[in-house]
Amino acid sequence: MAGAEDGPGQQPELDEDEAAYCRRWGAQHAGARELAALYSPGKRFQEWCCVVLCLSLIAHNLVHLLLVARWEHTPLVMLGVVAGALIADFLSGLVHWGADTWGSVELPIVGKAFIRPFREHHIDPTAITRHDFIETNGDNCLLTLLPLLNMAYKFHTQSPEALEQLYPWECFIFCLILFGTFTNQIHKWSHTYFGLPCWVTLLQDWHVILPRKHHRIHHVSPHETYFCITTGWLNYPLEKIGFWRRLEDLIQGLTGEKPRADDMKWAQKIK
């Protein structure tokens, strides 16, 4: 892979190793084809409903936050933005690690709906770049619906005085929700090598969101590190303390389950 980062805002030129990375396994892999075929009309309908409701609630809550905003809140709001990004990054890693490492596509309900995309992604890493906005973000929108609904409820039931006191906290929660909602979109951009808007590549180059080259570390088999996919800020410190390995050893010792067994099963499918 290329030794230097691309200049700010530039689209990358792929060398041979990077091109091979994009082709790794791919859509013609037997496991990838079988997993892609499990995406059902019912799942699509669920994603549509979640995206529409989630984006409506985000717009509603943002308007109400702006109406309550005061200049004196600025320092705490800025702190809340950073804290929201950090916690969203950790939660993205926890969910990503859990779905990558444990469970099976055969599990009732959650298998095909939520674990399947993780299995497909390791066999065909660029499949996510062929997913539209609804398929990319539907599951994350489902996860953030309850906190968004709770925030909207507060705006309609709390007094203006109470809302002003809670404002820095609500801004933190909103930023956490926002980063969480669009984590998979950020993840998709980290696999997209051409045609990204300049503002996205700038955010990647400045490491405000997950950079492309940073995320490639996770896609070295057996996919056991660098799980955080919102900003990627926590990947290095978590790796240095062996956080995920220690957690896997604990769970394996308690349950006897082998990490990534289902992931390897799909990767080894040949027909």
BAFI-3210 file (N, C-alpha, C; in Angstrom, 3 decimals, decimal comma, padded with zeros to 6 digits):
// residues 271
n [1|2|3|4|5|6|7|8|9|10|11|12|13|14|15|16|17|18|19|20|21|22|23|24|25|26|27|28|29|30|31|32|33|34|35|36|37|38|39|40|41|42|43|44|45|46|47|48|49|50|51|52|53|54|55|56|57|58|59|60|61|62|63|64|65|66|67|68|69|70|71|72|73|74|75|76|77|78|79|80|81|82|83|84|85|86|87|88|89|90|91|92|93|94|95|96|97|98|99|100|101|102|103|104|105|106|107|108|109|110|111|112|113|114|115|116|117|118|119|120|121|122|123|124|125|126|127|128|129|130|131|132|133|134|135|136|137|138|139|140|141|142|143|144|145|146|147|148|149|150|151|152|153|154|155|156|157|158|159|160|161|162|163|164|165|166|167|168|169|170|171|172|173|174|175|176|177|178|179|180|181|182|183|184|185|186|187|188|189|190|191|192|193|194|195|196|197|198|199|200|201|202|203|204|205|206|207|208|209|210|211|212|213|214|215|216|217|218|219|220|221|222|223|224|225|226|227|228|229|230|231|232|233|234|235|236|237|238|239|240|241|242|243|244|245|246|247|248|249|250|251|252|253|254|255|256|257|258|259|260|261|262|263|264|265|266|267|268|269|270|271]
n.u [000,830|000,304|002,781|002,360|-000,056|-002,894|-003,129|-004,905|-008,335|-007,999|-008,744|-007,827|-005,088|-004,867|-002,444|-000,910|-001,251|-003,335|-005,367|-005,684|-006,649|-009,207|-010,324|-010,464|-011,615|-014,608|-017,637|-018,199|-017,563|-018,604|-019,801|-020,379|-022,306|-024,395|-025,003|-025,757|-028,104|-029,856|-030,972|-033,982|-037,346|-038,964|-037,071|-036,094|-038,326|-038,548|-036,177|-036,650|-038,813|-037,565|-035,491|-036,888|-038,450|-036,426|-034,778|-036,662|-037,122|-034,558|-034,342|-036,478|-035,644|-033,241|-034,066|-035,462|-033,380|-031,798|-033,517|-033,443|-030,863|-028,033|-025,416|-023,726|-023,658|-021,774|-018,997|-019,528|-021,129|-019,327|-017,553|-019,356|-019,777|-017,293|-017,127|-019,412|-018,659|-016,477|-017,660|-019,554|-017,795|-016,574|-018,866|-019,575|-017,415|-017,804|-020,276|-019,604|-017,423|-018,802|-020,708|-019,051|-017,553|-019,015|-021,978|-024,307|-025,351|-027,504|-029,015|-032,194|-034,203|-032,262|-030,051|-030,183|-031,049|-029,266|-026,652|-025,890|-025,055|-022,498|-021,026|-021,092|-019,659|-016,955|-016,235|-016,805|-015,693|-016,264|-018,937|-020,621|-020,372|-022,016|-024,478|-027,488|-028,594|-030,618|-030,314|-027,756|-027,962|-030,177|-030,287|-028,808|-030,373|-032,620|-031,602|-031,225|-033,697|-035,266|-033,827|-034,027|-036,795|-037,293|-035,942|-037,433|-039,857|-039,193|-038,824|-041,414|-042,648|-041,174|-040,461|-039,444|-037,367|-036,346|-035,451|-033,402|-031,541|-030,917|-029,695|-026,833|-026,388|-028,366|-027,423|-025,038|-026,128|-027,541|-025,464|-024,086|-026,092|-026,304|-023,748|-023,806|-026,015|-025,122|-022,885|-022,547|-022,723|-020,421|-018,619|-019,102|-018,092|-015,406|-014,695|-014,967|-013,478|-013,525|-015,125|-016,085|-017,493|-015,728|-015,773|-016,135|-013,784|-011,983|-012,733|-012,061|-009,277|-008,447|-009,011|-011,415|-013,610|-013,768|-010,826|-009,833|-007,412|-006,769|-008,840|-008,308|-006,661|-008,266|-009,294|-007,516|-007,208|-007,404|-009,456|-009,457|-009,007|-009,004|-011,794|-013,451|-015,472|-016,507|-015,140|-012,660|-010,836|-010,348|-009,194|-006,362|-005,490|-007,137|-006,226|-003,573|-003,843|-004,851|-007,627|-009,857|-008,938|-008,599|-011,234|-012,402|-011,014|-012,010|-014,775|-014,648|-013,506|-015,574|-017,763|-016,898|-017,145|-015,758|-014,059|-015,115|-015,841|-018,116|-017,752|-015,415|-016,428|-018,180|-016,363|-014,855|-016,461|-016,867|-018,574]
n.v [-001,192|002,338|004,531|007,091|009,453|010,638|013,933|016,639|016,435|015,221|012,732|009,310|007,683|004,400|001,984|-001,201|-002,951|-001,724|-001,839|-004,579|-004,939|-003,769|-005,631|-007,914|-011,111|-010,424|-009,818|-012,142|-014,279|-017,339|-017,422|-014,715|-014,237|-015,886|-014,754|-012,137|-012,705|-013,163|-010,822|-009,389|-008,466|-007,753|-006,934|-004,722|-003,034|-002,544|-001,075|001,216|002,397|002,942|004,724|006,956|007,781|008,223|010,269|012,293|012,771|013,579|016,037|017,417|017,504|018,900|021,443|022,280|022,287|024,352|026,482|026,789|027,460|029,140|031,577|031,310|028,646|027,556|026,529|024,119|022,794|022,328|020,617|018,532|017,693|016,546|014,554|013,084|012,110|010,480|008,533|007,460|006,349|004,348|002,760|001,986|000,357|-001,651|-002,821|-003,595|-005,337|-007,289|-008,304|-009,160|-011,134|-012,963|-015,076|-016,094|-016,361|-017,985|-017,593|-016,981|-014,295|-012,054|-013,011|-013,151|-010,553|-008,756|-009,817|-010,955|-008,826|-008,194|-010,538|-010,746|-008,462|-008,934|-010,840|-009,640|-006,741|-004,338|-004,421|-002,862|-000,373|-000,522|-000,482|001,340|004,481|003,801|001,009|001,100|002,667|001,871|000,001|001,300|003,558|002,398|001,678|004,136|005,270|005,187|006,852|009,272|009,651|009,940|012,334|014,112|013,934|015,194|017,837|018,623|018,419|019,428|022,394|025,700|026,695|024,381|023,035|024,751|024,417|021,748|021,825|021,616|018,881|017,652|018,417|016,972|014,341|014,472|014,779|012,386|010,603|011,467|010,918|008,154|007,378|007,839|006,267|003,951|005,037|006,617|004,531|003,279|005,293|004,995|002,856|003,685|004,653|006,367|009,286|010,537|013,313|016,438|017,515|015,280|013,772|015,585|015,609|012,983|013,016|014,778|013,280|013,495|011,947|008,387|007,452|006,265|004,717|004,087|002,350|000,097|-001,550|-003,125|-004,890|-006,897|-010,289|-012,228|-010,289|-009,015|-006,706|-003,052|-002,154|000,052|002,319|004,845|007,397|006,328|007,060|005,715|003,299|002,768|003,199|001,228|-001,086|-001,101|-001,692|-004,180|-004,624|-005,844|-008,473|-009,386|-009,311|-011,186|-013,505|-013,744|-014,215|-016,532|-018,247|-018,420|-019,400|-021,240|-020,856|-020,273|-017,474|-015,715|-017,965|-018,435|-016,443|-017,318|-019,650|-018,767|-017,407|-019,498|-020,794|-022,322|-022,980]
n.w [000,000|-000,470|000,838|001,828|003,031|001,169|-000,202|001,424|000,776|-001,683|-004,168|-003,942|-005,660|-006,628|-005,783|-006,718|-004,531|-003,154|-005,038|-005,104|-002,570|-002,825|-004,508|-003,017|-002,275|-002,980|-004,974|-006,347|-004,808|-003,333|-000,773|-000,414|-002,402|-001,520|000,970|000,230|-001,090|000,956|001,767|002,344|001,134|003,328|005,199|003,860|003,897|006,651|007,018|005,449|006,875|009,332|008,594|007,529|009,755|011,658|010,492|010,364|013,095|013,879|012,488|013,684|016,420|016,189|015,325|017,638|019,494|018,475|018,877|021,610|022,132|023,615|023,827|026,024|026,487|024,838|025,421|026,888|025,059|022,947|024,248|024,631|022,001|021,296|023,286|022,611|020,086|020,788|022,498|020,761|018,904|020,462|021,053|018,475|017,899|019,819|019,076|016,456|016,942|018,469|016,613|014,544|015,802|017,338|017,428|014,802|011,384|011,191|013,464|015,020|013,828|014,526|013,150|010,187|009,803|011,103|011,660|009,262|007,355|008,362|007,995|005,213|004,592|005,233|003,387|000,974|000,849|-000,517|-001,016|000,504|-000,649|-002,775|-001,741|-001,253|000,262|002,083|002,686|003,702|006,038|007,506|009,739|011,772|012,104|013,242|015,756|016,983|017,318|019,753|021,718|020,290|020,162|022,885|023,399|021,817|023,164|025,601|024,740|024,330|026,746|028,881|030,803|029,582|031,229|032,456|030,182|029,381|031,416|031,017|028,590|027,680|028,233|026,617|024,123|024,017|024,045|021,630|019,751|020,164|019,304|016,642|015,522|015,951|014,380|011,766|011,519|009,914|007,387|007,380|007,605|005,134|003,419|004,033|002,550|-000,004|-002,887|-005,008|-006,311|-004,004|-002,191|-001,810|000,780|002,370|001,967|003,019|005,747|006,322|005,832|007,792|009,941|011,284|010,787|010,140|008,520|005,226|004,847|007,443|008,206|006,718|008,154|009,769|007,929|007,414|007,413|010,400|010,874|013,508|014,946|015,414|015,467|015,824|014,116|013,668|014,200|014,525|016,415|018,821|018,210|018,180|020,977|022,254|021,043|021,936|024,662|024,484|024,498|023,093|022,657|025,285|026,146|024,445|025,263|027,853|027,393|025,833|027,703|029,548|028,097|026,206|023,526|020,285|019,043|016,093|014,611|012,988|011,089|009,768|008,653|006,603|004,998|003,996|002,235|-000,913|-002,913]
ca.u [000,000|001,071|003,374|001,973|-001,472|-003,253|-003,266|-006,258|-009,385|-007,710|-009,156|-006,595|-004,715|-004,595|-001,351|-001,327|-001,741|-004,624|-006,335|-005,956|-007,514|-010,578|-010,837|-010,348|-012,806|-015,470|-019,038|-018,348|-017,315|-019,841|-020,418|-020,904|-023,546|-025,436|-025,372|-026,463|-029,443|-030,692|-031,572|-035,373|-038,254|-039,386|-035,961|-036,059|-039,436|-038,151|-035,147|-037,314|-039,574|-036,628|-034,766|-037,802|-038,788|-035,208|-034,379|-037,682|-036,870|-033,311|-034,674|-037,343|-034,865|-032,248|-034,768|-035,744|-032,096|-031,391|-034,403|-033,096|-029,419|-027,517|-023,971|-023,008|-023,571|-020,813|-017,920|-020,044|-021,604|-018,145|-017,120|-020,327|-019,550|-016,130|-017,497|-020,354|-017,915|-015,681|-018,513|-020,102|-016,725|-016,452|-020,048|-019,482|-016,465|-018,398|-021,267|-018,862|-016,711|-019,753|-021,317|-017,985|-016,867|-019,923|-023,271|-024,384|-026,408|-028,647|-029,775|-033,529|-034,441|-031,082|-029,040|-030,285|-031,306|-028,198|-025,317|-025,597|-024,236|-021,109|-020,379|-020,917|-018,679|-015,587|-015,979|-016,902|-015,615|-016,813|-020,394|-021,265|-020,358|-023,107|-025,740|-027,991|-028,658|-031,549|-029,696|-026,560|-028,224|-031,428|-030,131|-028,396|-031,551|-033,453|-030,992|-031,274|-035,071|-035,745|-033,304|-034,577|-038,171|-037,213|-035,565|-038,588|-040,839|-038,752|-039,053|-042,839|-043,194|-040,379|-040,573|-038,269|-036,309|-035,741|-034,724|-032,168|-030,612|-030,508|-029,256|-025,547|-026,556|-029,138|-026,532|-024,168|-026,916|-027,855|-024,244|-023,883|-027,076|-025,988|-022,600|-024,236|-026,916|-024,419|-021,651|-022,380|-022,443|-018,993|-017,950|-019,198|-017,138|-014,038|-014,465|-015,265|-012,203|-013,715|-016,386|-016,529|-017,461|-014,489|-015,896|-015,970|-012,363|-011,317|-012,998|-011,255|-007,865|-008,223|-009,375|-012,648|-014,340|-012,896|-010,089|-009,785|-006,232|-006,872|-009,778|-007,775|-006,019|-009,263|-009,626|-006,507|-007,726|-008,785|-010,369|-009,542|-008,559|-009,481|-013,228|-014,185|-015,650|-017,122|-013,987|-011,432|-009,916|-010,064|-008,633|-004,979|-005,377|-007,758|-005,319|-002,383|-004,130|-005,382|-008,990|-010,732|-008,410|-008,908|-012,674|-012,640|-010,506|-012,945|-016,020|-014,343|-013,308|-016,863|-018,762|-016,306|-017,340|-014,553|-014,302|-015,109|-016,041|-019,100|-017,119|-014,515|-017,246|-018,644|-015,197|-014,321|-017,398|-016,331|-019,630]
ca.v [000,000|003,553|004,882|008,417|009,788|011,539|015,321|016,959|016,596|014,557|011,354|008,547|006,824|003,103|001,187|-002,591|-003,539|-001,130|-002,410|-005,941|-004,793|-003,530|-006,825|-009,059|-011,945|-009,794|-010,190|-013,459|-015,314|-018,101|-016,968|-013,362|-014,344|-016,483|-013,780|-011,028|-013,180|-013,212|-009,493|-009,662|-007,309|-007,360|-006,179|-003,442|-002,223|-002,109|-000,045|002,430|002,986|003,458|005,884|008,098|008,226|008,702|011,561|013,265|013,091|014,354|017,404|017,988|017,785|019,924|022,735|022,635|022,618|025,682|027,478|026,955|027,719|030,375|031,676|030,864|027,186|027,136|025,629|022,798|022,161|021,832|019,433|017,479|017,186|015,655|013,386|012,298|011,407|009,429|007,441|006,815|005,533|003,136|001,921|001,380|-000,744|-002,728|-003,501|-004,195|-006,486|-008,322|-008,929|-009,843|-012,173|-013,930|-015,248|-016,815|-015,948|-018,877|-017,215|-016,439|-012,841|-011,184|-013,586|-012,635|-009,115|-007,900|-010,419|-011,218|-007,817|-008,247|-011,671|-010,373|-007,381|-009,446|-011,576|-008,667|-005,456|-003,212|-004,565|-001,727|000,783|-000,725|-000,332|002,713|005,148|003,092|-000,231|001,436|003,331|001,424|-000,623|002,314|004,393|001,643|001,711|005,480|005,766|005,392|008,104|010,416|009,825|010,450|013,742|014,841|013,975|016,218|019,166|018,942|018,276|020,184|023,858|026,363|026,795|023,048|022,751|025,535|023,765|020,460|022,032|020,985|017,426|017,257|018,563|015,788|013,180|014,630|014,501|010,941|009,985|011,815|010,099|006,766|007,170|007,861|005,484|003,051|005,883|006,918|003,262|003,130|006,218|004,506|001,848|004,308|005,206|007,321|009,998|011,115|014,774|016,970|017,721|013,985|013,426|016,481|015,096|011,767|013,375|015,423|012,243|013,821|010,697|007,246|007,541|005,046|003,883|003,643|001,228|-001,094|-002,419|-004,102|-005,857|-007,951|-011,483|-012,646|-009,198|-009,087|-005,462|-001,800|-002,324|001,321|002,760|006,170|008,285|005,544|007,649|004,810|002,026|002,572|002,931|-000,051|-002,137|-001,107|-002,354|-005,515|-004,634|-006,825|-009,824|-009,753|-009,547|-012,472|-014,576|-013,876|-014,838|-017,908|-019,024|-018,619|-020,093|-022,255|-020,484|-019,806|-016,210|-015,625|-019,270|-018,286|-015,598|-018,173|-020,618|-018,132|-017,071|-020,719|-021,361|-022,279|-023,184]
ca.w [000,000|-000,578|002,106|002,303|002,929|000,087|000,206|001,875|-000,219|-002,951|-004,349|-003,983|-006,769|-006,033|-006,294|-006,947|-003,285|-002,830|-005,979|-004,648|-001,390|-003,284|-005,179|-002,123|-002,305|-003,967|-005,108|-006,963|-003,805|-003,100|000,469|-000,612|-003,184|-000,682|002,000|-000,406|-001,453|002,161|001,984|001,983|001,029|004,665|005,776|003,151|004,408|008,001|006,881|004,959|007,981|010,339|008,063|007,431|011,105|012,311|009,932|010,784|014,495|013,936|012,067|014,733|017,622|015,873|015,341|019,026|020,130|018,007|019,482|023,019|022,223|024,194|023,625|027,209|026,466|023,812|025,862|027,238|023,827|022,244|024,992|024,356|020,646|021,351|024,089|021,817|019,043|021,428|022,975|019,562|018,335|021,281|020,860|017,135|018,017|020,618|018,226|015,342|017,500|018,848|015,431|013,804|016,559|017,944|016,766|013,532|010,455|011,410|014,663|014,709|013,746|014,425|012,269|008,817|009,790|011,612|011,577|007,851|006,677|008,830|007,343|003,806|004,462|005,268|002,155|-000,118|001,567|-001,263|-001,196|001,168|-001,556|-003,736|-001,014|-001,275|001,565|002,964|003,155|004,473|007,320|008,118|011,052|012,739|012,374|014,176|017,080|017,584|017,386|021,129|022,304|019,562|020,625|024,255|023,317|021,299|024,255|026,553|024,176|024,369|028,098|029,854|030,781|028,988|032,230|032,594|028,948|029,354|032,328|030,433|027,210|027,337|028,235|025,438|022,969|024,048|023,610|020,212|018,979|020,256|018,416|015,260|015,109|015,906|013,247|010,484|011,582|008,773|006,228|007,498|007,275|003,678|002,801|004,220|001,515|-001,298|-003,333|-006,100|-006,367|-002,742|-002,140|-001,235|002,222|003,020|001,959|003,971|007,089|006,469|005,906|009,088|010,925|012,008|010,617|009,865|007,261|004,415|005,107|008,832|008,320|006,047|009,147|010,219|006,878|007,302|008,075|010,663|011,251|014,968|015,548|014,822|015,252|015,929|012,727|013,548|013,969|014,594|017,400|019,933|017,762|018,623|022,420|022,605|020,578|022,789|025,937|024,203|025,023|022,440|022,898|026,666|026,222|023,780|026,125|028,971|026,922|025,435|028,920|030,233|027,276|025,339|022,122|019,608|018,329|014,638|013,981|011,911|010,076|008,989|007,908|005,380|004,177|003,406|001,259|-002,274|-003,905]
c.u [000,866|001,560|002,910|000,483|-001,692|-003,363|-004,699|-007,228|-009,150|-008,307|-007,896|-006,369|-004,268|-003,362|-001,818|-001,887|-003,117|-005,706|-006,698|-006,856|-008,965|-011,190|-010,960|-011,678|-013,800|-016,839|-019,231|-018,034|-018,639|-020,559|-021,044|-022,224|-024,685|-025,920|-026,157|-027,903|-030,391|-031,330|-032,995|-036,187|-038,737|-038,329|-035,878|-037,150|-039,111|-037,145|-035,748|-038,036|-038,641|-035,908|-035,665|-038,125|-037,575|-034,807|-035,386|-037,442|-035,583|-033,593|-035,502|-036,517|-033,811|-032,884|-035,013|-034,464|-031,636|-032,245|-034,042|-031,644|-029,111|-025,998|-023,198|-022,881|-022,411|-019,715|-018,405|-020,573|-020,430|-017,579|-018,048|-020,164|-018,391|-016,458|-018,468|-019,655|-017,106|-016,542|-019,158|-019,058|-016,565|-017,648|-020,049|-018,526|-017,046|-019,410|-020,568|-018,122|-017,678|-020,324|-020,285|-017,568|-017,780|-021,209|-023,153|-025,515|-027,660|-029,466|-031,149|-033,533|-033,158|-030,045|-029,050|-030,410|-030,073|-026,794|-024,903|-024,738|-022,770|-020,356|-020,109|-019,774|-017,244|-015,236|-015,940|-016,884|-016,225|-018,311|-021,123|-021,318|-021,440|-024,473|-026,193|-028,110|-029,515|-030,899|-028,481|-026,909|-029,445|-031,275|-029,724|-029,548|-032,506|-032,918|-031,136|-032,693|-035,517|-035,145|-033,799|-036,011|-038,199|-036,860|-036,735|-039,672|-040,477|-039,039|-040,523|-043,437|-042,441|-040,620|-039,341|-037,097|-035,578|-034,924|-033,410|-031,117|-030,060|-029,790|-027,899|-025,632|-027,297|-028,308|-025,559|-024,912|-027,212|-026,637|-023,910|-024,826|-026,713|-024,818|-023,000|-025,104|-026,151|-023,086|-021,478|-022,181|-020,964|-018,166|-017,964|-018,202|-015,704|-013,688|-014,662|-014,041|-012,354|-015,072|-016,890|-016,538|-016,190|-014,589|-015,743|-014,489|-011,563|-011,513|-012,215|-009,777|-007,510|-008,577|-010,499|-013,594|-013,345|-012,170|-010,030|-008,616|-006,227|-007,731|-009,264|-007,136|-006,995|-009,469|-008,481|-007,025|-006,825|-009,693|-010,557|-009,072|-009,182|-010,969|-014,006|-014,263|-016,400|-016,048|-012,687|-010,458|-009,477|-009,382|-007,227|-004,881|-006,010|-006,890|-004,091|-002,635|-004,726|-006,822|-009,829|-010,255|-008,733|-010,398|-013,030|-012,186|-011,458|-014,195|-015,780|-014,146|-014,612|-017,818|-018,207|-016,457|-016,047|-014,848|-014,215|-015,282|-017,013|-018,537|-016,222|-015,302|-017,698|-017,488|-014,670|-015,267|-016,814|-017,394|-020,980]
c.v [001,243|003,981|006,205|008,615|010,704|012,946|015,624|017,162|015,878|013,167|010,514|007,873|005,498|002,467|-000,263|-003,233|-003,013|-001,651|-003,841|-005,924|-004,618|-004,781|-008,032|-009,797|-011,404|-010,425|-011,578|-014,601|-016,010|-017,644|-015,603|-013,401|-014,874|-015,491|-012,614|-011,423|-013,233|-011,867|-009,519|-008,384|-006,825|-006,533|-004,788|-002,501|-001,685|-000,968|001,279|003,146|003,633|004,709|007,112|008,651|008,837|010,085|012,651|013,709|013,894|015,806|018,114|018,407|018,860|021,315|023,184|022,959|024,013|026,776|027,777|027,418|029,084|030,384|031,132|029,345|026,685|026,205|024,211|022,054|021,584|020,589|018,255|016,868|016,182|014,383|012,483|011,497|010,250|008,244|006,715|005,907|004,235|002,201|001,264|000,201|-001,927|-003,524|-004,251|-005,452|-007,619|-009,061|-009,669|-011,145|-013,286|-014,058|-015,923|-016,256|-016,786|-018,523|-016,653|-014,907|-012,052|-011,703|-012,986|-011,122|-008,295|-008,495|-010,657|-010,138|-007,828|-009,396|-011,347|-009,381|-007,889|-010,230|-010,632|-007,259|-004,286|-003,352|-003,370|-000,502|000,669|-000,662|001,120|003,255|004,372|001,832|000,050|001,868|002,810|000,866|000,391|003,250|003,701|001,776|003,069|006,036|006,076|006,643|009,351|010,704|010,398|011,937|014,587|014,980|015,066|017,620|019,584|018,858|019,089|021,683|024,466|026,460|025,455|022,684|023,515|024,920|022,466|020,607|021,393|019,463|016,958|017,404|017,393|014,558|013,262|014,317|013,016|010,209|010,233|010,991|008,635|006,459|007,025|007,110|004,606|003,822|006,267|005,690|003,024|004,042|005,719|003,397|002,412|005,073|006,242|008,003|010,552|012,635|015,260|017,121|016,413|013,605|014,330|015,996|013,809|012,108|014,028|014,493|012,706|012,629|009,624|007,391|006,200|004,141|003,340|002,379|-000,038|-002,067|-003,495|-005,203|-006,794|-009,147|-011,835|-011,543|-009,113|-007,807|-004,262|-001,878|-001,003|001,996|004,079|007,216|007,498|006,043|006,638|003,513|001,781|002,336|001,614|-001,227|-002,240|-001,806|-003,755|-005,694|-005,750|-008,247|-010,292|-010,084|-010,882|-013,642|-014,826|-014,624|-016,287|-018,795|-019,341|-019,501|-021,243|-021,960|-019,922|-018,514|-016,384|-016,977|-019,168|-017,449|-016,435|-019,173|-020,030|-017,797|-018,297|-021,364|-021,245|-022,547|-023,321]
c.w [000,000|000,787|002,651|002,154|001,739|000,633|000,580|000,731|-001,526|-002,970|-004,533|-005,322|-006,182|-006,655|-006,381|-005,685|-002,923|-003,765|-005,576|-003,421|-001,816|-003,909|-004,245|-001,989|-003,334|-004,092|-005,694|-005,999|-003,467|-001,836|000,328|-001,370|-002,324|000,372|001,405|-000,740|-000,259|002,499|001,451|001,818|002,395|005,373|005,148|003,671|005,800|007,921|006,413|006,105|008,997|009,857|008,026|008,812|011,804|011,797|010,301|012,224|014,666|013,571|013,141|015,951|017,380|015,905|016,780|019,798|019,733|018,641|020,939|023,201|022,827|024,041|024,826|027,308|025,610|024,327|026,180|026,008|023,044|022,914|024,723|022,977|020,638|022,132|023,329|020,741|019,634|021,851|021,795|018,916|019,121|021,068|019,485|017,157|018,766|019,793|017,092|015,815|017,826|017,652|014,585|014,477|017,039|017,126|015,420|012,681|010,666|012,650|014,274|014,772|013,525|013,430|010,874|008,789|010,130|011,509|010,130|007,189|007,107|008,169|005,870|003,643|004,467|004,017|000,960|000,487|000,820|-001,530|-000,605|000,264|-002,622|-003,057|-001,072|000,149|002,559|003,530|004,033|005,889|008,081|009,517|012,114|013,095|013,340|015,597|017,761|017,714|018,809|021,775|021,589|019,994|022,042|024,270|022,826|022,375|025,259|026,033|024,289|025,775|029,152|029,711|030,120|029,954|032,393|031,365|028,883|030,276|031,742|029,099|026,885|027,283|026,986|024,154|022,877|023,531|022,112|019,343|018,999|019,310|016,952|014,736|014,995|014,701|011,941|010,500|010,355|007,470|006,204|007,134|005,760|002,974|002,937|003,236|000,101|-001,772|-004,431|-005,945|-005,058|-002,830|-001,434|000,280|002,984|003,079|002,893|005,406|007,351|006,649|007,236|010,249|011,847|011,942|010,173|008,528|006,537|004,794|006,532|008,921|007,636|007,026|009,630|009,198|006,524|008,090|009,266|011,226|012,768|015,668|014,837|014,466|015,243|014,569|012,584|013,263|013,892|015,645|018,462|019,507|018,293|020,129|022,848|022,172|021,497|024,117|025,739|024,629|024,417|022,691|024,311|026,822|025,572|024,641|027,291|028,536|026,507|026,658|029,624|029,442|026,449|023,859|021,535|018,853|016,817|013,928|012,806|010,765|009,170|008,144|006,576|004,450|003,427|002,410|-000,138|-003,326|-003,215]
res [m|a|g|a|e|d|g|p|g|q|q|p|e|l|d|e|d|e|a|a|y|c|r|r|w|g|a|q|h|a|g|a|r|e|l|a|a|l|y|s|p|g|k|r|f|q|e|w|c|c|v|v|l|c|l|s|l|i|a|h|n|l|v|h|l|l|l|v|a|r|w|e|h|t|p|l|v|m|l|g|v|v|a|g|a|l|i|a|d|f|l|s|g|l|v|h|w|g|a|d|t|w|g|s|v|e|l|p|i|v|g|k|a|f|i|r|p|f|r|e|h|h|i|d|p|t|a|i|t|r|h|d|f|i|e|t|n|g|d|n|c|l|l|t|l|l|p|l|l|n|m|a|y|k|f|h|t|q|s|p|e|a|l|e|q|l|y|p|w|e|c|f|i|f|c|l|i|l|f|g|t|f|t|n|q|i|h|k|w|s|h|t|y|f|g|l|p|c|w|v|t|l|l|q|d|w|h|v|i|l|p|r|k|h|h|r|i|h|h|v|s|p|h|e|t|y|f|c|i|t|t|g|w|l|n|y|p|l|e|k|i|g|f|w|r|r|l|e|d|l|i|q|g|l|t|g|e|k|p|r|a|d|d|m|k|w|a|q|k|i|k]
***
